[in-house]
Amino acid sequence: LEGVEFVREDDGTITARDLETELARGGDTRAEALAQLAEVLELHEGGGESIDDPDEKDLPEFLR
């Protein structure tokens, strides 16, 4: 895949790294690492849904 680098780690897992953003995620297989990377790239681009946390009021201000 263009723009993605795969690295086999010492523990046998695979890391997929996006060359443009430098974001990386790992998995047991190339497919799993790529799926994890796709998810984090979507979130990085503003995708995903925000969740409402009913316990948010109990968090310190800087974590809200």
C-alpha positions as CSV (number, residue, x, y, z in Angstrom):
1,L,0.0,0.0,0.0
2,E,1.3,3.4,-0.9
3,G,1.9,5.7,2.0
4,V,1.9,3.0,4.7
5,E,5.0,1.3,6.1
6,F,4.8,-2.1,7.8
7,V,7.3,-3.1,10.4
8,R,7.6,-6.5,12.1
9,E,8.3,-5.8,15.8
10,D,10.6,-8.0,18.0
11,D,7.5,-9.5,19.7
12,G,6.2,-10.7,16.3
13,T,3.4,-8.1,16.0
14,I,3.1,-5.8,12.9
15,T,3.1,-2.0,13.1
16,A,1.4,0.0,10.3
17,R,2.6,3.6,10.0
18,D,1.1,6.3,7.8
19,L,3.9,8.1,6.2
20,E,2.0,11.4,5.8
21,T,0.7,11.8,9.4
22,E,3.3,9.6,11.2
23,L,0.4,7.9,13.1
24,A,0.9,4.2,13.7
25,R,-1.0,1.3,15.1
26,G,-0.2,-2.4,15.6
27,G,-1.7,-5.8,15.4
28,D,-1.0,-9.5,15.2
29,T,-1.3,-9.3,11.3
30,R,-0.9,-6.8,8.6
31,A,-4.6,-6.7,8.1
32,E,-5.3,-6.1,11.8
33,A,-2.6,-3.3,12.0
34,L,-4.0,-1.7,8.9
35,A,-7.6,-1.8,10.3
36,Q,-6.4,-0.2,13.5
37,L,-4.5,2.5,11.6
38,A,-7.6,3.2,9.4
39,E,-9.6,3.8,12.6
40,V,-7.1,6.1,14.1
41,L,-6.7,8.0,10.8
42,E,-10.5,8.5,10.7
43,L,-10.5,9.9,14.3
44,H,-7.5,12.1,13.4
45,E,-9.5,13.6,10.5
46,G,-12.4,14.4,12.8
47,G,-14.5,11.3,12.1
48,G,-16.3,9.2,14.7
49,E,-18.9,10.2,17.2
50,S,-18.5,12.0,20.5
51,I,-19.8,10.3,23.5
52,D,-21.6,11.8,26.4
53,D,-20.1,10.8,29.7
54,P,-22.6,11.1,32.6
55,D,-19.6,11.1,35.0
56,E,-17.9,14.0,33.1
57,K,-18.9,16.4,35.9
58,D,-16.7,14.4,38.2
59,L,-13.6,14.8,36.0
60,P,-11.0,17.6,36.6
61,E,-11.6,20.6,34.4
62,F,-8.6,19.9,32.2
63,L,-9.9,16.5,31.2
64,R,-13.4,17.7,30.1
